[in-house]
Amino acid sequence: MPVCPNCLYEYIEGITICPDCNAVLVDSEDLPKFEDLSEKDWALIFTTDEEYKADMIKDYLESAGIESMIMSQKDRNFPAPGNLTIVKLFVRKEDMPDALSFIQELGKDKQKNGEDSFE
């Protein structure tokens, strides 16, 4: 079945161009397959109330070759007094020991340099 590689809309046989974005349709079997993300494959390693802290640690982990993912529960639609945000940082379960030791080393280095820790 023909599929638009941009929109991912499916079309009936015989249509070759996507009417929405003008891309050439490809067979659905030719589209790249993405790995299924399952909750059981990921482990929570860090929580904070500031998104920038989770972003910094995520960048550090990825620079060390450790894949990570942020889940933010910040509501940007309605500003409210106080900060009730919970930001969670996850890594693959098999990377958890390396990630935790990496974060601990980063915290030690930051304290050594007189900087605020991540917490």
C-alpha positions in Angstrom: 0.0 0.0 0.0 1.4 3.4 -0.9 2.4 5.7 2.0 3.6 9.3 2.1 7.1 9.3 3.7 6.5 12.7 5.1 2.8 12.7 6.3 2.6 8.9 6.8 -0.9 8.9 5.2 -1.8 5.7 3.3 -3.4 5.9 -0.1 -5.1 3.5 -2.5 -3.1 1.8 -5.2 -2.6 3.9 -8.3 -1.9 7.2 -6.5 1.8 8.1 -6.7 2.0 11.7 -5.3 0.9 12.9 -1.9 -1.8 15.5 -2.4 -0.9 17.2 0.9 2.9 17.7 0.5 3.6 16.6 -3.1 6.0 13.9 -2.0 6.5 10.7 -4.0 4.7 7.9 -2.3 6.6 4.8 -1.3 5.5 1.3 -0.4 4.7 0.9 3.3 7.3 -1.9 3.5 10.0 0.5 2.4 9.5 2.9 5.4 12.1 2.6 8.1 11.0 0.5 11.1 11.4 2.3 14.5 12.2 0.4 17.6 9.3 0.1 20.0 9.8 2.0 23.2 8.5 0.0 26.1 8.3 1.3 29.6 9.8 -1.9 30.9 13.1 -1.2 29.0 13.7 2.1 30.7 14.8 3.0 34.3 14.3 6.2 36.1 17.6 7.6 37.3 17.0 11.3 38.1 14.1 13.6 39.0 14.1 17.3 39.4 11.7 20.3 39.3 13.9 22.2 36.7 14.0 21.1 33.1 17.4 22.6 32.5 19.0 20.3 35.0 17.5 17.2 33.3 18.6 18.6 29.9 22.2 19.1 31.2 22.4 15.6 32.5 20.9 14.2 29.4 23.5 16.0 27.3 26.3 14.7 29.5 25.0 11.2 29.3 24.6 11.3 25.5 28.2 12.7 25.2 29.3 9.5 27.1 27.3 7.3 24.6 24.4 6.6 27.0 21.0 7.0 25.5 18.5 8.9 27.7 15.0 10.3 27.5 13.2 13.1 29.4 9.6 13.0 30.5 8.4 16.4 31.7 5.1 16.9 33.4 5.3 20.7 33.2 2.0 22.3 32.2 2.9 25.2 29.9 -0.8 26.1 29.1 -1.7 27.6 32.5 0.8 29.5 34.5 0.3 28.9 38.2 2.0 30.1 41.3 4.7 27.7 42.6 6.5 25.1 40.7 4.8 21.8 40.8 6.8 20.4 37.8 8.2 16.9 37.9 10.9 16.2 35.3 12.1 12.6 35.0 15.2 11.4 33.3 15.3 7.8 32.0 18.0 5.5 30.6 17.9 2.0 29.2 18.0 -0.5 32.0 21.2 -2.1 30.7 22.9 1.4 30.9 21.6 2.2 34.4 24.8 1.3 36.4 27.0 3.3 34.0 24.7 6.2 34.0 24.4 6.4 37.8 28.2 6.2 38.2 28.6 8.9 35.5 26.2 11.2 37.3 27.9 10.6 40.6 31.3 11.5 39.1 29.8 14.7 37.5 28.4 15.7 40.9 31.8 15.2 42.5 33.5 17.2 39.8 31.0 20.1 40.2 31.5 20.1 44.0 35.2 20.1 43.5 34.9 23.2 41.3 32.7 25.0 43.7 29.6 24.7 41.5 26.1 23.8 42.5 25.3 20.2 42.2 22.4 18.9 40.1 20.1 18.4 43.1 
